[in-house]
C-alpha cells in the first residue's frame, strides 16, 4: 500500500501511527527504541500528529468479545437535515463511524448499544419520531472478518515483524477463553481511557479510588481478555487516502465466509463484517480518490468468486470515527 503524505507527514510519522496502533499505551521511550529514534523525537511527533493529523488514542469496548449487538444503520433524510441528525447521533456514546453520503441525504452509522434498552430507544423511539428521517435500514453485524483490534495501518507494512513483536502487549491465552466481561466498578476506569487511552496509572488511580497496583492489574486483565482494546483514530487524508466508502456486498450463501476472509486481506479494507439483512457483508474501504475506488471495485473486489452484487456508498464527509469533536473546536 502506497501513501502520498500530506501536511508534512513522512515515513516516521507513519511508523509511529502504526506503532501506536500495535500498542497505544507503549511509553515514548519504548516506541523510540523500537523505531530507532529518541523518546524526545517520538514525543514531538506525537504532539504534532495530535495537532495536525487528528490523532487520538482511546480505549474501545469490543462488542464482539463482550457478546453485545452491533448494527449498521442507513438513514435516508430530507434535504438539509442529514448533517444536523448526524451531529446528534455523533454525540451519543453508542455510535461510531458516522458519515454523510448520497449527496448529503443519507447517514451511515455503526451503533453499539451498551445496554439492552439502548437499541430499542434509538431504533424504535428517537429515530422513528424524527420527522426528517424518512427511511431507516438496520443490519445486524454477525461476524467480524477484519477491524476492531486489527487496525488498517498494519497492512501498510510500516513495521517489520521484529518491531511488531517488540511492541505487542503480553498475551495470555487463558484470559481470552470464554466471554469477556466489564464489571460496573470498571466504569470510572473506562471513562478516563475512552477520553485518553494513554492516561497514566496515577490519573486512573485518582478516577477510580483504587490503588495504583489494583488499577494496573485490572487494566491488564481487561486488555488481556479482549473486553477492551486501545485504538487510534487520525485523518486518513494526511496519508493521501481521504475517501472512505461503505460497500454493501451480496454473496452466494456458500461463499459468504470465503469472500469475507478474502476481503479481510485486501489493503483497502479497514473493516469487514457479515451482516443480517439485504446484503451479506458490509465493508469500509479507504482509498486515495474516486479512481482508486473504481479500481478496487473492478479489480480485487470484482474478481472475487461468489460476489453477486455490490452497492457503494462513498462518504461525502466523515462526522465521527471513534470520538466526536464538535464542529469548530
C-alpha positions in Angstrom: 0.0 0.0 0.0 1.5 3.3 -1.1 0.9 6.6 0.7 1.0 10.2 -0.5 1.9 12.1 2.6 0.2 15.4 3.1 0.7 18.3 5.6 4.4 17.5 6.2 3.9 13.9 7.4 6.6 11.4 6.5 7.6 7.7 6.9 8.5 8.1 10.6 5.0 9.5 11.3 3.5 6.5 9.5 5.7 4.2 11.6 4.6 6.0 14.8 0.9 5.7 13.9 1.4 2.0 13.2 3.3 1.5 16.4 0.5 3.2 18.4 -2.0 1.0 16.6 0.0 -2.0 17.8 0.3 -0.8 21.3 -1.3 2.5 22.1 -0.1 2.6 25.7 3.6 1.9 25.0 5.8 4.6 26.5 7.6 7.1 24.4 10.9 5.5 25.3 9.7 2.1 24.3 8.3 3.5 21.0 11.6 5.3 20.4 13.7 2.2 21.0 11.6 0.2 18.5 11.6 2.9 15.9 15.3 3.7 16.3 14.8 7.4 17.4 14.9 9.2 20.7 11.9 9.4 23.1 12.0 13.2 22.6 11.6 12.7 18.9 8.6 10.4 19.5 7.0 12.9 21.9 7.5 15.8 19.4 6.0 13.7 16.5 3.1 12.6 18.7 2.2 16.1 19.7 2.3 17.2 16.0 0.2 14.3 14.9 -2.4 15.2 17.5 -2.4 18.8 16.4 -2.2 18.3 12.6 -3.5 14.8 11.8 -6.3 14.5 14.4 -4.5 11.7 16.3 -6.5 10.3 19.2 -5.6 7.2 21.2 -8.6 5.9 23.1 -10.0 2.7 24.7 -12.7 0.9 22.8 -15.1 -1.7 24.2 -15.1 -4.7 21.9 -18.8 -5.5 21.4 -18.0 -8.8 19.7 -15.9 -10.1 22.6 -18.5 -8.8 25.1 -21.3 -10.6 23.2 -23.1 -7.3 22.5 -25.2 -6.5 19.4 -23.8 -4.2 16.8 -25.8 -2.6 14.0 -25.1 -0.7 10.7 -27.7 1.9 10.2 -28.7 3.7 7.0 -30.9 6.7 7.5 -32.4 8.5 4.5 -33.2 12.1 5.4 -35.0 15.0 3.8 -32.6 17.5 2.2 -30.6 19.8 4.6 -31.4 17.7 7.7 -28.8 14.9 7.5 -26.0 17.0 8.9 -27.9 18.0 12.0 -29.1 14.4 12.6 -25.6 13.1 12.1 -24.2 15.5 14.7 -26.9 14.5 17.2 -26.0 10.8 16.6 -22.3 11.6 17.0 -22.9 12.9 20.5 -24.2 9.5 21.6 -21.6 7.3 23.3 -23.0 4.2 21.5 -22.2 5.3 17.9 -19.1 5.2 15.8 -18.0 5.7 12.1 -20.7 8.1 11.1 -20.6 9.5 7.6 -22.8 11.6 5.3 -23.4 10.1 1.9 -25.7 10.2 -1.2 -25.4 13.9 -1.8 -25.9 14.7 1.9 -29.3 12.9 2.2 -28.1 9.7 3.8 -26.3 8.9 7.1 -24.4 5.7 7.6 -23.7 4.9 11.2 -22.5 2.0 13.4 -24.4 1.6 16.6 -23.1 -0.4 19.6 -25.8 -0.4 22.3 -24.2 -0.9 25.7 -27.4 -1.9 27.4 -30.4 -3.9 26.0 -32.8 -1.0 26.1 -30.5 1.4 24.2 -31.1 -0.2 20.9 -34.9 -0.1 21.3 -34.6 3.5 22.4 -32.7 4.5 19.3 -34.4 2.4 16.6 -37.9 2.2 18.0 -38.0 5.5 19.8 -35.9 8.5 18.9 -35.2 7.9 15.1 -38.8 7.0 14.1 -40.1 10.1 15.9 -37.7 12.3 13.9 -39.7 13.8 11.1 -36.7 14.4 8.9 -35.8 10.7 8.8 -37.8 9.2 6.0 -36.3 5.7 6.0 -34.4 3.5 8.4 -32.5 0.4 7.4 -30.7 -1.5 10.1 -28.5 -4.5 9.6 -27.1 -6.5 12.5 -23.4 -7.4 12.4 -22.9 -11.2 12.7 -19.2 -11.9 12.4 -16.2 -9.6 12.1 -13.7 -10.6 9.4 -11.5 -7.5 9.9 -11.4 -4.4 12.1 -11.7 -3.9 15.8 -8.3 -4.6 17.4 -6.9 -5.4 13.9 -6.0 -1.9 12.6 -5.8 -0.8 9.0 -2.3 0.5 9.2 -0.8 -2.9 9.9 -1.5 -3.6 6.2 0.9 -0.7 5.2 4.0 -2.8 6.3 5.4 0.3 8.1 6.8 -2.0 10.9 8.7 -5.2 10.3 7.9 -8.4 12.2 10.6 -7.8 14.8 9.3 -4.3 15.6 5.7 -5.6 15.8 6.7 -8.3 18.2 8.6 -5.9 20.4 5.5 -3.7 20.8 3.0 -6.5 21.3 1.4 -6.4 24.8 1.7 -9.6 26.8 -0.7 -12.3 25.6 -2.4 -14.8 28.0 -4.4 -17.4 26.0 -6.3 -18.3 29.2 -7.5 -14.7 29.5 -9.3 -14.8 26.2 -11.2 -18.1 26.9 -14.9 -17.6 27.2 -16.8 -14.4 27.1 -15.1 -11.2 28.2 -16.8 -9.1 30.9 -16.8 -5.4 32.0 -17.9 -5.0 35.6 -19.8 -2.0 37.0 -16.8 -1.0 39.0 -14.8 -0.7 35.8 -16.8 2.2 34.5 -14.8 5.0 36.2 -11.6 3.5 34.8 -13.0 3.2 31.3 -14.5 6.7 31.4 -10.9 8.1 31.6 -9.5 5.7 29.0 -12.3 6.4 26.5 -11.1 10.0 26.6 -7.4 9.3 26.6 -6.2 5.8 26.1 -2.7 6.8 27.2 -3.8 8.1 30.6 -1.2 7.2 33.3 -1.8 5.0 36.2 -1.8 7.9 38.8 -4.7 9.5 36.8 -6.5 6.2 36.7 -6.0 5.8 40.4 -7.5 9.2 41.2 -10.5 8.5 39.0 -11.2 5.1 40.5 -10.1 5.4 44.1 -8.2 2.2 43.8 -4.6 1.6 44.5 -2.2 2.0 41.5 -1.3 -1.7 41.6 -5.0 -2.6 41.6 -5.7 -0.3 38.7 -2.7 -1.7 36.8 -3.9 -5.3 37.4 -7.5 -4.6 36.3 -6.5 -2.7 33.2 -4.1 -5.5 32.2 -6.9 -8.0 32.7 -9.4 -6.0 30.6 -6.9 -5.7 27.8 -5.8 -9.3 28.0 -9.4 -10.6 27.9 -10.2 -8.5 24.8 -13.1 -6.8 26.5 -11.3 -3.5 25.8 -8.6 -2.6 23.3 -6.6 0.6 22.7 -7.3 2.1 19.2 -6.1 5.1 17.2 -8.0 7.5 15.0 -6.5 10.0 12.6 -7.2 11.8 9.4 -6.5 9.4 6.6 -6.3 12.3 4.2 -3.0 13.1 5.8 -1.7 9.8 4.3 -3.2 10.6 0.9 -6.3 8.4 1.4 -9.2 10.9 2.0 -12.0 8.8 0.5 -13.9 6.2 2.6 -16.8 4.2 1.2 -19.1 1.7 2.7 -19.7 -1.3 0.4 -22.8 -3.5 0.8 -22.0 -6.9 -0.7 -24.3 -9.7 -1.6 -22.7 -13.1 -2.0 -23.8 -16.7 -2.8 -24.7 -18.2 0.6 -21.9 -20.8 0.3 -19.3 -18.1 -0.5 -20.1 -15.9 2.5 -17.2 -16.9 4.6 -14.6 -17.3 1.8 -15.5 -13.8 0.4 -15.3 -12.3 3.9 -11.9 -13.8 4.6 -10.6 -12.7 1.2 -11.9 -9.1 1.8 -10.1 -9.0 5.1 -6.7 -9.4 3.3 -7.3 -6.5 0.8 -5.2 -3.5 1.5 -8.2 -1.1 1.0 -10.4 -2.8 3.7 -10.4 -1.2 7.1 -13.4 -3.1 8.4 -15.4 -6.1 7.2 -18.3 -8.0 8.8 -21.0 -10.4 7.9 -24.5 -8.9 8.3 -28.1 -9.9 8.6 -30.2 -8.1 6.1 -30.4 -7.3 2.3 -26.7 -7.6 1.9 -24.5 -10.3 3.4 -21.2 -8.4 4.0 -20.5 -4.8 4.8 -17.1 -3.3 4.5 -15.4 0.0 4.8 -12.8 0.7 2.0 -10.3 3.6 2.3 -8.8 4.8 -1.0 -6.9 7.8 -2.4 -9.8 9.0 -4.7 -12.7 8.0 -6.8 -10.4 6.5 -9.4 -9.0 4.3 -6.6 -12.4 3.3 -5.6 -13.3 2.3 -9.2 -10.0 0.4 -9.5 -10.9 -1.5 -6.3 -14.4 -2.3 -7.4 -13.4 -3.6 -10.8 -10.2 -5.2 -9.6 -9.7 -7.0 -6.3 -13.4 -6.9 -5.3 -14.9 -7.5 -8.8 -12.7 -10.6 -9.3 -13.8 -12.4 -6.1 -15.7 -15.5 -6.9 -19.0 -15.6 -5.1 -19.7 -11.9 -5.2 -23.1 -11.3 -6.8 -23.9 -7.6 -6.1 -22.2 -4.6 -4.7 -23.7 -1.2 -3.6 -21.2 1.6 -3.0 -21.8 4.4 -0.6 -18.9 6.9 -0.6 -18.8 9.3 2.3 -19.1 13.0 1.4 -17.9 13.8 5.0 -17.0 11.8 8.0 -18.7 13.1 11.1 -17.3 10.7 13.7 -14.8 8.0 13.9 -14.2 6.7 17.4 -14.6 10.1 19.1 -16.6 13.2 18.4 -15.2 16.7 18.2 -17.8 19.4 18.0 -17.6 21.4 14.7 -15.3 24.4 15.0 -13.5 23.0 18.1 
